Amino acid sequence: QVQLVESGGGSVQAGGSLRLSCAASGRTFRRYSMGWFRQAPGKEREFVVANRWSDGSTLYADSVKGRFTISRDNAKNTVYLQMNSLKPDDTAVYYCAADLWYYGPESQYDYWGQGTQVTVSS
């Protein structure tokens, strides 16, 4: 079992930055592939970025490529999402997810956090 807790959300003006954190429980965190997803009001949850534990590969949604960066600190059982050049369209609840076997843009991850709100004003 893995428990995930996101933090770092908040309100920011367009062009600003935020860094989200996702703290995971469990001693085998380093063997989990991690993903970030988001869900805006009235919209379906969408993929943001994923990181594969075995080789560090990353996959970004086109909408965030070049602006968002995923990283992880296995010693701290934490994955981060650095978000730069934020736009109003980035406003959403952001969720982190973990899975031992799956890595990719689909919502097939076994474990999910509760989400953290990000609001970007114009």
Disulfide bonds with the S-S distance in Angstrom:
Cys22-Cys96 1.94
